[in-house]
Each structure stands twice: as structure tokens, then as C-alpha cells.
Amino acid sequence: MSPTLSFILALLPIATVFLLLVVLARSARLSMAVAYAVTALTALFFWGTAPEVVAGATVNGLVTAISLLFIVFGAILLLYTLEESGGIRSIRLGFSRISPDRRVQAIIIAWLFGALIEGASGFGTPAAIAAPLLVAIGFPAMAAVMITLIIQSTPVSFGAVGTPILVGVNTGLSDQPLVQSTIGQVGYMEYLYGIAANVAMIHALIGVLIPLFLAGMLTRFFGTNRSFAEGLKAWKFALFAGVAFTVPYFLIASLLGPEFPSLLGGIIGLMIVIPAARRGWFLPKDNFDFPPRAAWEESWNGDHSAETHEDPPVHGRVMHTLRAWTPYAIVVALLVLTRTVPEIKALLVSPAVTLGVSDLFGSGIGVSVKPLYLPGAILILVSLLTIVIHKMPVKTYGHAFNSSVRTMIKAAPALLLAVPMVKVFLNSASESMASMPIVLAESVATAAGDAWSLFAPTIGAMGAFVAGSNTISNMMFSLFQFSTAEQIGLGAGGAAIVVALQAVGGAAGNMICVHNVVAASATVGLVNREGEIIRKVLVPLTYYLVQAGLIGTALLAGGLNLWWLAAVIWPVLVLGGMSLKRGRAVEAKPSQAAVPAE
């Protein structure tokens, strides 16, 4: 098979998803069904993939999808439980006391609280927890999913207590003769930790502007005036929140390693930003709110968010804010304990509580599930504890449970098709052909040549887009990135930067990972509009990948050079261009104009 034909065939599954989901705006259910069929047929009839491998990868994908649905169910159940208990009303009032400005609320919940959850758990849990929480305090469902996906970037490389580095990059590079011969006398773990420090530095330089993008995207697509510039008016607070997370994040990665940058960075950021916001520091002069609910476009609402969230008249005392937040605090504490205390982790992942098959259909592909270790188990447990903590009638918990089941069932078809497609794509290698993603990466590397550093982040993002995981993207491509860097003469130091660009791009790719989008949308009852969400998130994703390439190239060039100037100009161009572009203003019907915004 010619290189050109193999590239076209390898690109076909991704092109199918992009065309149907993003360009033609078809539902994720239809898009992923067609994409699965295209991927499986391409693997079987053109790639030479063994049928048992396709079958094994499909079953592996189904089991993985069920695990994701378990997490989604837990996140929805906890939210609905808090709504039934009255906890959400208290949380909503608590945020209005910090600031009624939706830009400020989004930055605190999505950027800082989301980073903390990512650092503790990974698995797309931040979007599953933060998106429904934002909806509960009055955000449109579409807005909530969009902004929680945007922050699935900077914290992701150190998510789940450093798994993308300690498992992803480490698996790709460890015990490889090429790596050992290139790094020479440098210890391998020292080299790996150096890569982690590079990852944190590049992320910090890019991610410090993510809260500003978040605010601008919020006002551009969900403000009355549809103005990106309206979001930039919160620049002082956005940059303050960006620095409050990225500085400790970088220092922790450089001094302590890859386990805790996102987790501790999120905690430190919250401890700095919330007291400052209470005192009014760096807050914008004007308050931004969404238009009246009656003026919201139909596409903004999910099945759940279409319901009213207006609080009933308050009679008697409102639940104390600390008590209302206690379930979420317990979730964070349990996630940290189960991921950092070896004895507890060993108990939850022991063979006695692991379900799995080692060799599906003789394909060599195994599948295993550790249900007690999945974040869904913690979320369900805490939802049960909330009955006691918030003194709920058991009957109201039943209402929350039934609503959660209905919401999860709506999300199931898309996930049960998306993840098997991904697994077949990743496991498509045959006796004569490397797997499809490796063929794509090799083709791009050949075309890029010495300019490879500009494209390395995009390969990482492609891996995350199709695999749904920064960790798996790093497993697939870290050695390939290292080898490419070595072939163009960058040496061990340059290879460490290129592998770091792989990890950074893989983290950014989580913004548009299909099953992350589907899972996050499901938590707010937003189905069949996944393509619209991905189209919006392409803006910050493009900023992230191009900026990573420019910074990486500047680092490889050494000293002060024109690449640094390009890295300064690029975000200015993106932010300036978005500020000049204005959408159609939201107009309420005369009879609806008096409906108050939340």
C-alpha cells in the first residue's frame, strides 16, 4: 500500500467523526455509529487487522464506556441529591455573595475547582462534576459544558495524581534502548521528571490566559450582546486567577514532581482567589449576567436545565453554606485518599474486587474494571451520605435516583458507540501495517521535517481526541516523538522538550475528545448537540496548540529569538480577532422581557 493511500485510509475514521459531528452537526449517536462502521471495515478489509482483534477491541470499548457511564451516573446523582436536599440553593446563594458576576463564578468553579478535581481524579471527572454544578447555579447547559471542557487542558497533564506522565510518558519511554543510549549518564527517572518540569512550564505559559479565554467565550456565545470583548473586561480577575494556579502548579512540578501540580495548584488557587474575590479585589466594575431565561436560545438548554431553577420563597433558615458544600468536600477528600494512600488504593484495585478477562477472543486484548476505584463509586457513596448530612427524607432521594437513571440512559447510546470505535482505531495494527494513529503521525513527521516542534502538540491532541485520554496519547506517541526529535538532531535535551509538547498537546486534546464531550453533556441533559460544543471549543484549542508549538520551538532555538516574539503576538491576535467579531445580540420577546435573569 502506498504511503499516500495508507495516510488517507488512516485519516478516514477521524475525518468521518469530524465531518458528521462538527461540520454537519449530526448527533453523536449517529456520527459515532457511522464512524465505528467505517473504522471496523477499514481495519478488516484494508488494514488487514485480524477479526478477533476488532472484536476484542470492541468489547474492551463497551466495557470502558460502561465505566464512563458509571462516573456520569454518580456525578448526576450527587447533583440531583443536593437539589432535592436544598444544598444547591445554599451553594447558589453562597456564590452570589462572593460575586454575582457569571465570569467570576465560572473561573472559580471551572478553572480552580475543576483543576483540583482533575488533579485528584482525571477520567473527565471535572466536567462531570463542575458542569452540572454550574447549571444548578443558573448557567445555560451549553455554557456549562463549554467552559468545563475549555479547562480540560492545563491541569490534565498532571491529572489523576500525575497519571499522564507517570504512566503515559513513562510507559512510552521506559526500557527503550534508543532512550537509554540518547540520555547517556542521566538517570531515567531524573530525565522523566525533567520532562514533567518542561510540561508544567509550557502549560503555565499558555494556561495563564485560559481564564481570560473562558470569560470571553462565555460572553461571546451566551451574553446578551454576544461580545467577546465583554469577557475581556474581567481581565484583571482572569489573569489573577490564572497566575494563582499556574505559578504554584509550575513550582510544585519542578520541586516535587508530577503527582501534585494540578491538585495542590487548584487548592492553593482557591485559597488565594476566593478570599480576594470576597474583598472585591480585581473584580470587574460591571457585573455580567446571562439574558433573561425566557430569551435563551433553545439550544442552550438541556433536558434538566430547561426546568426552572428559581428558588421558592425562603421560609425559615437556609442551609449553612459549609454544610451545603460538605458532600463535595468529602468527594475531594476521598478522591485524594484513594489515589495517594497506597494501602487504600491497593485494597480498591486488588484482584478480589477487579472484574476482567485477560484475552478476549484470543486477540491478546484484555479488559478489566475496578468498580470501587472508579470516581463513580465515590460519588454514589457521597450521595448516600448526603441523606444524613442534609437530613433528607429518603423519598426525595428516590426522586433524585430515578432522574439520574433517566439522564444516564439518554447518554448511553453515544458512549457505547464512541469508545468501541476508538479502541478499534487504536488496536488496528496488523502484520504488515502499524496502527492507524502511528501511520498518521509518521506521515505528518515526514512532511514537517525540521519544523516538527510546531506540529508535535497537534499529534498529542489527535491522540487524545481519538483515545479520549492524555495518558493513552502519551503511551502511543511518546517514543515516536522522542525518535523524531533524535532523528532531526535535537539530542536528549531537545527530545525532552518535544516529548513535553506531546504531553501538552495530549492534554489540550481533551477539550474535544468525543466521549468527554458526550459524558459532560449527559450530566446536564444536553444530547444531540455535541458537534456545536466542539465547534465552539475549537477556538481555545487552536490557541493552545499553536502557542505550544511556538513556545516549544523558541525553547529549542535557545536564548531570545523571534519565536518568543511570535509567542507573544499569537494570543494577542487571537484575543483581538475574537474581540472584533460580534454575534447576533439576544433579544427577548416583549412579553418575556420582564422575566428576571437568574
N, C-alpha and C positions, 0 to 999 in steps of 0.2 A: 504494500500500500504506500502510495507517495506521501511525503510529509504534508503536502497541502491538503490532500484528501483526509488524512488522519486528523489534522487540525480541525477541519470543517466538521467531521463526524464527532470529535470530542467536544466541540463547541455546541453541538446541536441540543443537548439536554438543557444547558444554561440558556441558550437562545430561545428555546421553547417557553421556559418559565418567564423570561423577561418579556417576550412578545405578548403572551396571553395575559400575564398578571399585571405588568406595568404599562405596556403600550395600549393593549386592547381593553384593559380594566375588567377582565373576566374574574369570576370568583376564584378563590384559592382552591376550592374543591374541584372545579372543572380544570383549572390550569395544572394542578398537580396530578390529576388523573391522566391527562394527555401527556404530561412530562414523564410520568412513570412509564407509560406505554412506549414512548419514544426512546427513553433510556434503556429499558429492558430489551426492546427489539434491536436497537443499535448494538448493545453488548452481545446479544446472542448471534446475530446474523452478519455483523460487520467486524466486530472486535474479536470474535472468537472466544468470548467468555463462556465457561462451562455452565450448562443449565443448572447444575446443583449449586454453583456459586451464586447465580442470580436468585435462586430460591432461598438459599441460606441468608443472603443479604436482605431479601425482602422480609423474611421472618424477623431477622435482627432489627430491621427498621420498625416493624409493627410493635415489637416489644418496647423499643425506645420511645415510640410515640405514646404508648400506654403510660410509660413512666412520666412523660411530659404532661399528659392529661391528669395524672395523679397530682402533680405540682399545681397545675391550673385549678383543679378542684379545691385543693387546700387553700389557695390564695383567695378564691371566690368565697369559700365557706367562711373564712375568718372575717372577710369584709361584711358579708351579709349578717353574720352573727353580731358584729359591732353595730350594724344599723338597727337590728332588732333590739339590742340592749340599750340603745341610746348613746353609746360611746362615740359614734361618728358625729352626732350633734355637738358633743363637747369638744371633739377634735376640731371641728369646723369653727366653733366659736374661739377656740384657742388660737388658731391661725389668724383669724380676723383681728385678734388682739396684738399679734406680732406685727402684721401688716395686712390690710385688705387688698393690697396690690397683688394681682394674679402673677405678675412676673416674679415677684419676690417669693411667693408661695411655691411656684414651680421650681425655682432654683433651690430652695431649701429641701423640698420633698424629692424631686427627681435627681438633682445633681449631688447633693450631700447625703441624704438618707439613702438614695439609690446606690451611691458608691459604697456606703457602709454595707448594705445588703449584698452587693456584688462581691465585696471583699470576703464576706463570710461564707457565701453560698455558691455564687455562679449560677449555672443552669438556666439563665434567663429569669431568675427569681426576682431581680429588681423591678422589671417591667410588670411581672405578675402581681407584685405587692403594691408598687407605687401607683400604677395606672388606676386600679380601682379606688385607691385612696384619694387620688386627685378627683375622680368622678364624684366620689362621695362628698367632697367639699365644694362641688359646684362647677367643675371643669367639663366641657364637652368631651365625650368619649374619644372622639377623633384626636382632639388636642392632647388628651392624657396619654394616649398610646404614642403619638408622635414624639412628645418631649421625653418620655421614658425610653424610647428607642434611641434618641439622639445621644443620651448619656451612656448608652451601651458602647462605649469607645474607650475613653481614657482609663476607667477603672478595670476594664475587662482583662488586661494582661496579667493582673495580679488578683483576679477573682478566685473564689473558692480556695483561699489561703495559698495563692501562688501556683495553682494547678497548671495554667497555660505555659508557665516557664518550667516549673519543676517536673512536670510530666510531659508536656508538649515538646518544648525545645530539647529538654534532656533526653527524651526517648529518641528524637530525631538525630542527635549528635553523639550520644554516649557510645563508647566501644567501636567507633568508626575509625579505621586506620588513617583515612585522609585527615580527619580532625586531629588525631594524635600527632601525626607527622608535621602538620602545619603549625600547631601551637607550641611544639618543641618542649622546652623545660617548664612551661607554665602548667600548673596543676589544672586538671579538667574542671573541678568544681570552682576554682578561682576564675577560670575563663567563663563558666556559665554565669556566675554572679556578676562578672563584668558585663556580659550581655544584658542581664537584668537591669543593671545601672544605666546602660545605654537606652534600653526600652523606656525606663522611667524618665530620663532626661528628654527624650524626643516627645513622649506623651505629654510631659509637663509643659513644654514649649508650645505644643499645639492645643492641649486641653484647657489652658488658662483662658482661652476665648470661647470655649464651648458654652458656658452660661450666657454669654452675650448672644451667641447664635440662637440658643434656646429661647431667650426673651424675644429676639427679633422674629423668629419663626412663629412664636405664639401670637404676636400682634399682627403679623403679616397675613396669617391664614384664619385667625379667629377673633380679630379685633373688629370693632365697628367700622374703622377707617381702612382696614386691610393695609396697614402701613408697617413695613419692616423698620423704618426709622423710629416709630413709636416705641419699639422694643429697645432700640439703642439708647433711648433716653434714660434707661436704667443702667447705663454703662458703669457708673461708679460701683454700684452694688454687685453687678455681674462680675466685674474684674476682681473686686474684693473677695467674692465667694470663690472665684477661680484660683486666686493666689492662696486663699485659706486652705484649699485642698491640695493643690499641686506642689506647694513648697514642702509641707511635711511628707507628702507622698514621695517626692524625689529623695529627700533626706533619709527616709526610712529605707527605701530601696537601696540606696548607696551604702548605708551603715549596717543595716540588719539583714538585707537580702530580700527575696521575692515573696515571702509569706504574708507580710502585713501592710504593704504600702496603701492599698485601697481601703482595707478595714480600718486601720488607725488613722489614715488620712481623712476618711469620712467622719470618724468620731471627733477628731481634732477640729475639722472644719465646722461641724455642727456646734461644737463648744465655743468657737470663735464667732460664727456668723449669727446664730440666734440671739445671744445677748446684745450684739451690736445692732441687730435689726430692732430689738425691743427699745433700744435707746434712740432709734431713728438715725443711726449713723449710715451714711452713704445711700440712704433711700432716695428714690426719685421724688421730685417735687410734686408730680401729679400721680394719681392712682389710676392704674389701668384695670378695667373690668371688662368682662365679655358683654356683648349686647344683650338686651332682654331675651329670656329663654324663648319667648314666642317668635323672636326674629331669627333664631338659629336655623341654619340650613338642615334639612332632614338628614343629610349625610353625616352631620356632626354627632348625631345621637346613636347610641347602641340600644339594644332592646331594654337594658336595665336603666341606662341614663335617660331614656325618654320619659321615665317616670318622674314625678315631681320629687324634688329634694328639699322643698321648703319645709322648715321646721314648724311643727304645730305650736300654738301659743304655749309659752312656758308657764307651768303652774308648779310652784314649789322650787326646790333646788335642782340645778343642773349638775350632772355628774362631774366630779373634780377632773380637771384635765389630766393630772398624773394617773388617776385611776383609769381613765379612758385609754391612755397610751400604754398601760401596763401590758396588755397582750402583745403589742408589737415589741415592747422591750424584752419580753420573755422569748419571743421568736428570735431576736438578735442574739440574746444570751445563749439560747440552746444551739443555734447555728454555730456560734463561736466555740462552745464547749465540745460539740460533736466533731468539729473539724480540727481542733487544736489539742485536745487531751487524748493522748494515744490509747489509754485504757478504754475510754468511752468509744472512741472510733473503732477500735478492734472488736468490741462487743457488737456494734451495729453492722459491721461488714463481715462478721465471722461466717464460715460456711454453713453453720447451723441456721442462719436466718437469710441465706442467699439462695435465690431461685435461679437455675440456669441449666443450659445444655452446652457442652463443650464443642460439639461437631455436628452442625445442622446438615442433614442430608449428605454427609461425607464431604462437605465443602471446605472444611477447615475453619469455617466461621462459627464462632460461639456466640452465646448470648447469656447474660446474667443480669439479674435485678436484685438490688439490695434495698427492699422497700422501706426498712426502718431508717436507712441513711438518707433517703431522698428528702428534700425540703418539704414535700407534701405531707409526710408523716408528722413533722414538727408543726406545720400549720394546722393540721386537723387536731392534733393534741391540744394546741393552744386554744383553738376554737371551743373545745370541750371545757377547758379550764375557765374560759370566759363566762360560762354559765354561772360558775361560783364567784369569780372575781366581780362580775357586774350584777350578780344576784338576779339572773334571768329566770323567768318561767320556762320550763322545759318545752312547753308547747310552742313558744316563739322560736326556740332553737330548731324545732321541726320545720317551721316555715323557711328558715334560712337554709336548712339542709336540702329541702325539696327544690328551692330556687337555684341552688348551686348545681344540683344534678341536671336540671333542665339546661342551664347555661353551658355546662361541660359537654352535654350531648350535641349541642349545636356546633361546637368546635371540633368534635371528634373526626368527622369525615376528612376534613382538610389535612389534619395532622397525620391521620392513618394512611394518607396517600403521599404526603410530602416527605416524611422521613424514610420510607422504603425507597423512594426514588433516589434520595441522597445516598443511601447505603449501596445501592446497585452501582451508582456512578463511581463511588469511592473504591468499590471492590471489583472494578471491571477488568483488571489486568488478566491477560491470557498468556499462553506460552510464547507468543510472538510479539505481544504488544504490552507496553506499560499501561497503567491505569489512565483513564481519560484525563483526570486533572494533571497528572505528571506530563502527559503529552502536550497539553495546553501550555503549561509552564515552560517546558523546554522550547516550544515554538516561539514564545514571547522572548525568552532569553537570547535565542539565536538572532532575532530581529533587533533587539536592543543593543547588544554588544557592550561597549564600554560605558554606555549610558544606563546600565542596568539598575543602578541605585534609584533612578527616577521611577522605575516600574516595579521594584521589589515589593513595596507596600500593596500594590494592586493585586499581585499574586496572592499575598496573605489574605486580602479581603475576598478574593474569589474563593479561596479555600473555605473561609468561614461562611460565605454565602451558601455554598452548596453543602457543606458539612454541618452547618449550624453550630459550630464550635471553634473558638480560637485555639483550644487545645489540640483538636484534630487537625486543623490547618497547620499548626506548628509541627505536629508529628509528620505530616505529609511532606512539608516543604522546607523544613529547617536544613536538612542535609543538602537538598538541591540548591538552596540559597547559598550555603557555605561553599559548595563545589563551584557554583557560578562565580562567586567572588574570588575564589582561589584561581580559577582559570583566566580571569582578566587581570591577575597580578596584584590583587589588593592586600595579600598577606593576612596574617592572623588578626591583626587589629582591624583591618578593613572588613574582613569576613564577620567579625563580631558586630560591626555596625550594620552590615547587610542582613544578618540574621535578626538583629533588633528591629530592622524595618519590616521584616516578615511578621514578627510578633505584633508590631504596632498596626500594620495593615490588617492582620487577622482579627485584632480587637475591634477596629473600626468596621470591619465587615459584618459584625454582629448587629449593626444598625438595620441592615436589610436582609438578614438571614430569614428565610421564609418561615421556618417553623417558630422562630422567635416572634415574628410579626403576627402569625396566626394565634399563638398562645397568648400574647399580650392583648390582642383584640378580643379574644374569647373571654378574658376576665372582665371586660366591660360590656359584653353582649354585642360587640361590633363585628358582624360577619359579612363576608362577601364584598368588603371594601379594602382588602389588604393591598391591592395594587395602588390605590390612591395614597395610602400611607407611605408606601415605598417611594412613590414619585416625590413626595414632599421631602423625605429624609435623604434623597439623593444629593440635595444641596449641601448639607453639612458633611456628608460622606465624601463628596468631591473635594471640599476644602481640606478635609483631614488627610486624604490620600496624597493629594498634590503637595500639601505642606510637609508631610512626612518625607516625600521624595526629595524636596528641595533641601530640607534640613539635613537629611542623610548625605546628600551629595556635597553639601557645604562642609560637613564633618570630615568626609573622605578627602576633600580638597585641602583641608588644613588651613589654620590661620584665618585672617579676614579675607574674604573673597566675594565675588559678585553673587555667588549662590545665596549668601546671607542676605544681600540686598533683595534678591528675588523672594526670599522667605518673608521679608518684611512687607514687600509690595503686594504679594498674593492675597493675604487676608484683607488688606485694605481694598483691593479691587473687588473681592467677593462681597464684603460688607457694604461697600459703596454701591456696587451694582444692584444688590438686593434693596438698598435704601431708595434707589431711584425708581425701582419697579413697584407699581402700586396696583392692587387688585380692586375689584368692584366693591364699593362700600356696602355694608349690611344695612338694609332698610326694613324697618318693621312696618307692618300694615297699620293704618290709622287706629283701627280698633284694638291693636295689640300694643301700641306704643306705650301705654300706661303700665304694662306688666313689668314689675321691677326685676332688675337683674339680681342674680344671687351674689 
